[in-house]
Amino acid sequence: MKDIEREVKNIYNIFWIFIIASVLGYFIEGLWTFFKKGVLINHSSVVIGPFGMAYGLGAIILTFLLYKRRKDNLLKLFLIGFISGTILEYIMSFGMELTLGFTAWNYSSKFWNLNGRVSLLYSICWGLLAVVWAKLILENLLKFIKKMDYNLGKKIAYVLIVFLVFDGILTGAALQRSRAENKGIPPSNQFEELLDKTFNKEYLQNMFNNNWGE
């Protein structure tokens, strides 16, 4: 693809890379969990919608790291993904614990893990993903986005931004209410009663299935 640097630095393209990767990551992880454990788990980062935002963020980082290195050898691409993915995953885990008081994953039982935040297995997965992203996905994804109707895509993007902001606020409120419920504090208004009926601790436990309520 010609002028890929211009395409990568286009905020419209970056937004859609984030959204597409978030949704695909959500469904891929859901299928992986189902085939591995035989259960359906909602791996979304927010209470409404299929958005695994860690995958969206990872896609953006891999895009900026790799778009100039698409022609590099496989080992170099693998090492870039291995290192950058490991750092990203550690920062996200630490950031979640610092801001939310829990992490959505725990690799303490995995071989060669660091504080349960990262592990050798998933670092290898990041490396392999970087190779696939650079060699097979990135240019084709940019072509796909370019084929979308720009005016319609822009309108949908604005709607999604507003929705995700609302969804993030609602997720934060649901988490706060669930912590209060764990402490035996009853709902104080109709909104908190609605949260107890919808995005309650069982719902959140299915989303954030590692120590979310501790």
N, C-alpha and C positions, 0 to 999 in steps of 0.2 A: 504493500500500500504506500502510495506516495504521500508526502507531507504528514507522516504519522505523528510527528511531534506536535503539529498544529491540532490534529484530531485528539490527541491525548490531553492536551492542555485546554481543551474546550470544556467548560464547566457543564454544559448540557450532556456531553458524552460521558463525563465522569459520573454525573448523577445517575445516568441510566446503567452504567457499569455497576455502580453500587447497588441499585435496586435489583437488577437481574441476578447479580451474584448472591445477594441476600436471600432472594426467593429460591434460587436453585440450591444454595447451600442448605437452606431449611429443609427442602424435600429430600435432598441426598442424605443428609444426616438422619432424617426421620426414617428413610428406607434402611439405612445401615443399622440403626438401632433395632428396627423391626426384625430384620433378618438375623441379627446377632442375639437379641434378647427375647424376641417374640412379642414385644409390647410396642404400643404406639405412644410416643412421647412428643409433646409439643415443644420443639426446640427454639421457638420464636424468642426474640429479645424483648418483645412488647406483647401486651395482653390481647391485642386484636391484630390478626393478620399473620401471614407466613414470612416473617422477616428475621432471618438469622444475620444480624448486622455485623457480627464478627467476620463473616465471610465477605460481606460487602466492603468492609474496611480493608480486609486482607487483599481483595481484588484490586482496590485502588493502589495500595502500597506496591503490590507486585507489578502493576501496570507502570508506575513511575520508575521502578527499579529496573525493569526489564525491556521497556520498549526500544531502547537504543542497543540492547544486547541480544536481540532476537536471533542473530546469526552466530552467536557465540557457541562454543561446544557445550555438550550436554552436562559435563561435569561442572563447568563454571556456573551454569544456570542452576544446577542442583544445589551447589554450595550457597549461592545467593539466596535461594528460597529457604534452604535449611537454616541459615543464620538469621535472616530477616524474619522468617515466620516464628522462630523460637523466641526472638526478642519481642515481637509483637504479642505473642500469646502470653508471655510472662508479664508484660506491661498491662495487658487487658485484665489478666487475673488479679494482679496487684491493685489495679485501679478499681475494679469491682469491689474487692474486699475493703479498700479504703473508703469508697464513697457509699456503697450499699450495705457493707457489713457481711458479705458472703461472696462466694465464687460459684459459677455455674458448672464448673468441672473440677475434678480432683484426680490427679494422676499418681497419687501416693502409692498405689498398688502396682504401678507400671515399672518396668525395668528401666533403670537409669533415668529417674525423674529428679527434678530440682524443686524442692519445697512443694511438690504436688502440683506445681503450676505448668510445667512443661515436662515432656518425656522424650526419650530417643525415638520411639515409634512415631509419634506425631510430628516430630521435627523432620524425620525422613519423609513423612507424608507431605509436609510443606515443600521439601526439596523436589519431590516428584511433581507436585502441583505447579511449581515454578517452571519446570521443563515443559509441561503440557500447556500452561498458560502462554508462555513465550512462543512456542513452536506451532500450536494448533488453535488456541482460543482467541487471543487478543485481536489479531487483525480481522478474523471472521466476525467477532463480536462488534467491532467498530463498523464493519460493513453492514451488519444487520441493523445497528442503530441508525446508520445513515440512510437506510432504505425506509425507515419509519417516516410517516408524515410529520414534518417538523412542527407545524403549527399545532397539530393535535398532540404530539408528544410533549410540547412545551406546556400546553394547558393541563395535561395529565400530571406533568411534573409538579406544577404549582399546587394542584389538588393533593398530590401525595406528600408534599412538604408540609402543608397545613395538617393533613391527617396524621403524619408521623410525629409532629410536634405534640398534637393532642394525645396521641397514643402513648407517647413517652411520659407525658404528665399523668395520664391515667394509670400507667404502669407504676410510677412512683407512688401515687396515692394508694394503689392496691397493696403494694409492699408495705407501706407505712401502716395501713389498716390491719394487715395480717399480723404484723409484729405486735400491734396493740391487742389484737384478739388472742394471741398466744399468751399475753400477760393477763388475760381475763378481763380486759377492759371492754365493756359493751359498746355498741354503736351509739353515737350521740346525735345522729341526724339521719334523714332518709337516704342521703348519698352513701353514707357508711353502711346502712342496712342493705343498699343495693350491691355494694362491693362484697358484703358477706354472702350474698346470694349468687353472685356471678363470679367475680375474680377473687375467690376466697383462697384459703391456704391450700386446699386440695388442688385447685387449679394452678396455683403458683408452684406447688411442689412438683407438678408434672412438667412445668416449664424449667424451673431452676432446681434441678434434682440433686444438687450437692450443697447441703448445709445452708440453704437459703434462709431458714428461719432461726438460725442459731446466733 
